[in-house]
Amino acid sequence: MLEAYGELDAEQQAFLALHLHGCPACVAEQHSVAELTGVMDVNALPEISPNLLAQSRMRLDEALDETPRLPLAARIQNLLAGTWHSLSHAPALAALLVGVGFLGGSGLSNYQAAHSKPNGVVTVQQPAQSTVGNVSGVVPTANPEIVEVHYNRVTPETMQGSLDDPRIRQLLLAAAQHGRDNSVREESVSLLATECRAGHKCGDGDPVSNGLGFRDALLMSLRYDKSPQVRLRALEGLQPFVSSDQRVRDVVLESLMRDPNANVRTRAIGLLEPVHADSSVRQVLHTVSTQDENPYIRTASMQALEGADGIQ
């Protein structure tokens, strides 16, 4: 529904596009929502009288005041039940939460494995203390000197393991897309790129990561990451697929035309060398060689075109 009303940002739209590429059920759901919103847009909404609106609000306030407050255990039970009902209609969110639960639930088994096998591959470190993540509620009590505060804690954790471990791969994908600073994203994308260049499981993702593979993550980093160093690392990882994957070629061409960093655009020209004879590549190179504001980019594009003429 958020997508139907234009409430998704660019990154969320990219995630959705990648998911829809391999999920016929969600594509069908998207079409159904589009048809529904189309019908709703055609029919004019009836106007509600101010009196009816005011009366409805007053009755709602009175009903809420008269409703007894449920005990904490009952509120938690209702919240969980409502969340599960919502997840049944949101497969992408369900997959994400299953992944988070998988990572959290695996902590105990990882701890046992690390202590039962001295040479265990995966280890998890969890400090004794954690910080307050957010405050979810403040409730006054009968005693004016006492207040009840509901809050959630954030517990930092560390996982160590092989790049073939699905949990490590999922964490790297998350870091590449949502790392808080450039160094985290750059290091993650660099590892993804190394795996792709080595031919190690760089294609499709796993169900926990919602089908997002290393190659998809590199494409998204090249298109949307704000750090030129991260984009350069993404280009390195995509190099082996320029000739065989049309999606990769299109995104590299887009970087050549629109990336704000000259180093990224120059590297994109180098990546396109194996496909310089392709008509779409030649067209972009010709446009850049004649219209680009950067003289160095124009020269490099012209040289690439001349090399392509020599190949032909």
C-alpha positions in Angstrom: 0.0 0.0 0.0 2.9 2.4 0.7 4.2 1.9 -2.8 0.7 2.5 -4.3 0.5 5.9 -2.6 4.1 7.0 -3.3 5.3 6.7 0.3 8.5 4.8 -0.4 11.8 6.4 -0.7 14.3 5.6 -3.4 16.1 2.9 -1.5 12.9 1.2 -0.5 11.6 1.3 -4.1 14.9 -0.3 -5.2 14.4 -3.1 -2.6 10.8 -3.6 -3.8 11.8 -3.7 -7.4 14.4 -6.4 -6.8 11.9 -8.4 -4.8 9.1 -8.1 -7.4 11.6 -9.3 -10.0 11.5 -12.8 -8.5 8.1 -12.9 -6.7 5.1 -13.5 -9.0 2.8 -13.5 -5.9 3.8 -10.0 -4.9 3.5 -8.8 -8.5 -0.1 -10.1 -8.6 -0.7 -8.3 -5.3 0.7 -5.1 -6.6 -1.6 -5.3 -9.7 -4.6 -5.9 -7.4 -3.8 -2.9 -5.2 -3.3 -0.8 -8.3 -6.8 -1.8 -9.6 -8.3 -1.1 -6.2 -6.8 2.4 -5.9 -7.8 3.1 -9.5 -11.5 2.3 -8.7 -11.3 4.4 -5.5 -9.8 7.3 -7.4 -12.6 7.3 -10.0 -15.4 7.4 -7.4 -15.8 10.6 -5.5 -15.6 10.5 -1.7 -18.8 11.4 0.1 -18.5 14.5 2.3 -18.9 13.9 6.0 -20.8 16.6 7.9 -18.9 18.4 10.7 -21.6 17.5 13.2 -21.2 13.7 12.5 -17.5 13.9 12.7 -17.5 15.8 16.0 -20.0 13.3 17.5 -18.0 10.4 16.3 -14.8 11.8 17.9 -16.6 12.4 21.2 -18.0 8.9 21.3 -14.6 7.5 20.5 -13.0 9.5 23.3 -15.7 8.4 25.8 -15.3 4.7 24.8 -11.6 4.9 25.2 -11.9 6.5 28.6 -14.4 3.7 29.7 -12.2 0.9 28.5 -10.3 -0.7 31.3 -6.5 -0.8 30.9 -5.3 -4.4 30.2 -2.6 -5.9 32.3 0.9 -5.8 30.8 0.8 -9.6 29.9 -2.5 -9.2 28.1 -1.2 -6.2 26.1 1.9 -8.1 25.1 -0.2 -11.1 24.0 -2.5 -8.8 21.9 0.5 -7.1 20.4 2.0 -10.4 19.3 -1.2 -11.6 17.9 -1.7 -8.5 15.9 1.8 -8.6 14.7 1.5 -12.2 13.5 -1.8 -11.3 11.7 0.0 -8.4 9.9 2.9 -10.6 8.9 0.6 -12.9 7.1 -0.2 -10.0 4.7 3.4 -8.8 4.5 5.7 -11.5 3.3 8.7 -9.3 2.8 8.5 -8.0 6.4 7.9 -11.5 7.7 11.1 -12.7 5.9 13.1 -9.8 7.5 11.8 -10.5 11.0 12.4 -14.2 10.6 16.0 -13.4 9.7 16.3 -11.2 12.8 14.8 -13.9 14.9 17.2 -16.4 13.3 20.2 -14.3 14.2 19.0 -13.8 17.7 18.0 -17.4 18.4 21.2 -18.7 17.0 23.2 -16.9 19.8 22.7 -19.6 22.4 23.6 -22.4 20.0 26.7 -20.5 18.9 27.7 -20.1 22.5 27.4 -23.8 23.1 29.2 -24.7 20.0 32.1 -22.4 20.8 32.5 -24.0 24.3 32.0 -27.6 23.3 34.4 -27.3 20.2 37.5 -25.3 20.9 38.1 -24.8 17.1 34.6 -23.6 16.3 34.3 -21.5 13.2 31.6 -19.1 14.5 31.7 -17.2 17.8 29.3 -14.6 19.3 30.3 -12.0 21.9 27.6 -10.3 23.9 28.5 -7.8 26.7 26.8 -8.0 30.0 25.4 -4.5 29.8 23.4 -2.9 27.0 22.2 0.6 26.3 18.7 2.0 26.1 17.5 1.9 22.5 14.2 3.9 22.9 11.5 4.7 25.4 8.1 3.2 24.3 5.9 4.6 27.0 5.6 6.7 30.1 2.7 5.9 32.5 1.8 7.9 35.6 0.8 5.9 38.7 -1.5 6.6 41.7 1.6 7.9 43.5 2.5 11.3 42.0 6.1 10.6 43.0 6.3 7.3 41.1 6.3 6.9 37.3 6.3 3.8 35.1 8.7 3.9 32.1 8.6 1.3 29.3 11.8 1.1 27.3 13.8 -1.3 25.0 17.4 -2.1 25.3 19.9 -2.5 22.5 22.5 -5.2 23.1 25.6 -5.0 20.7 26.7 -8.4 19.5 29.7 -9.7 17.5 29.7 -12.7 15.1 32.8 -14.2 13.5 32.6 -16.8 10.8 33.3 -17.9 7.3 32.0 -15.9 4.3 30.1 -19.0 3.3 28.0 -18.9 6.5 24.5 -17.6 5.7 24.4 -15.6 8.8 27.6 -13.8 8.0 26.5 -13.2 4.4 23.2 -11.7 5.7 25.0 -9.4 8.1 27.3 -8.2 5.3 24.3 -7.5 3.0 22.8 -5.4 5.8 26.0 -3.6 6.5 26.5 -2.8 2.8 23.0 -1.3 2.5 22.5 0.2 6.0 26.0 0.7 7.6 26.0 3.9 9.7 29.3 5.3 8.3 31.2 5.1 5.1 33.9 2.9 6.4 31.5 0.1 7.4 29.8 0.2 4.0 33.1 0.3 2.2 34.5 -2.7 4.0 31.3 -4.7 3.6 31.1 -3.9 -0.2 34.7 -4.7 -0.6 34.2 -8.1 0.9 31.1 -8.7 -1.3 33.2 -7.6 -4.4 36.0 -9.9 -3.5 33.5 -12.8 -3.3 32.0 -11.9 -6.6 35.3 -11.6 -8.4 36.3 -15.0 -7.0 33.0 -16.5 -8.2 31.8 -17.5 -4.7 28.0 -17.5 -4.5 27.5 -14.1 -6.0 24.2 -14.7 -7.7 20.9 -15.3 -6.0 20.3 -14.5 -2.4 18.8 -16.7 0.3 15.1 -16.6 1.6 16.1 -14.9 4.8 17.6 -11.9 2.9 14.5 -11.7 0.8 16.2 -13.0 -2.3 18.9 -10.3 -2.3 22.2 -11.6 -3.5 25.7 -10.1 -3.4 25.4 -9.0 -7.0 22.1 -7.2 -6.3 23.7 -5.5 -3.3 26.6 -4.3 -5.4 24.2 -2.9 -8.0 22.3 -1.0 -5.3 25.5 0.4 -3.7 26.7 1.6 -7.1 23.4 3.3 -7.8 22.5 4.8 -4.4 25.5 4.9 -2.0 26.7 8.4 -1.3 30.3 7.5 -0.9 32.4 7.4 -4.1 34.8 4.9 -2.5 31.9 2.5 -1.8 30.7 2.9 -5.4 34.2 2.2 -6.7 34.3 -1.0 -4.6 31.0 -2.0 -6.1 32.3 -1.5 -9.6 35.2 -3.8 -8.9 32.9 -6.5 -7.8 30.6 -6.1 -10.9 33.5 -6.3 -13.4 33.1 -10.1 -14.1 29.5 -9.7 -15.1 29.5 -6.7 -17.5 29.6 -9.0 -20.5 27.0 -11.6 -19.4 24.5 -9.6 -17.2 22.5 -6.9 -19.0 21.4 -5.4 -15.6 25.1 -4.9 -14.7 25.9 -3.3 -18.0 22.9 -0.9 -17.7 23.8 0.2 -14.2 27.5 0.8 -15.2 26.3 2.8 -18.2 24.1 4.8 -15.9 27.1 5.5 -13.6 29.1 6.6 -16.6 26.5 9.2 -17.5 25.3 10.4 -14.1 27.7 9.6 -11.3 29.0 12.9 -9.7 32.5 11.5 -9.1 35.0 11.6 -12.0 37.0 8.6 -10.7 33.8 6.4 -10.6 32.9 7.5 -14.2 36.5 6.8 -15.4 36.5 3.4 -13.8 33.1 2.7 -15.5 34.6 3.4 -18.9 37.3 0.8 -18.1 34.8 -1.8 -17.0 32.9 -1.4 -20.3 36.0 -2.3 -22.4 34.9 -5.9 -23.1 31.6 -4.6 -24.5 32.7 -1.4 -26.3 31.4 -2.8 -29.6 27.9 -3.1 -28.2 25.6 -0.6 -29.9 24.1 0.8 -26.6 27.5 1.2 -25.1 28.8 3.0 -28.2 25.9 5.3 -28.1 26.5 6.3 -24.5 30.3 6.7 -25.1 29.5 8.9 -28.1 27.2 11.1 -26.1 29.6 11.4 -23.2 32.6 12.1 -25.6 30.8 15.0 -27.2 28.6 16.5 -24.4 30.3 15.9 -21.1 31.5 18.9 -19.1 34.7 17.0 -17.9 37.4 17.1 -20.6 39.1 14.1 -19.2 35.9 12.0 -19.3 35.3 13.2 -22.9 38.8 12.1 -23.9 38.6 8.8 -22.2 35.2 8.1 -23.9 36.6 9.1 -27.3 39.6 6.7 -26.8 37.2 3.9 -25.9 35.2 4.6 -29.1 38.4 4.5 -31.2 39.4 1.2 -29.6 36.0 -0.2 -30.4 36.4 0.9 -34.1 39.7 -1.0 -34.1 38.0 -4.1 -32.8 35.4 -4.0 -35.5 
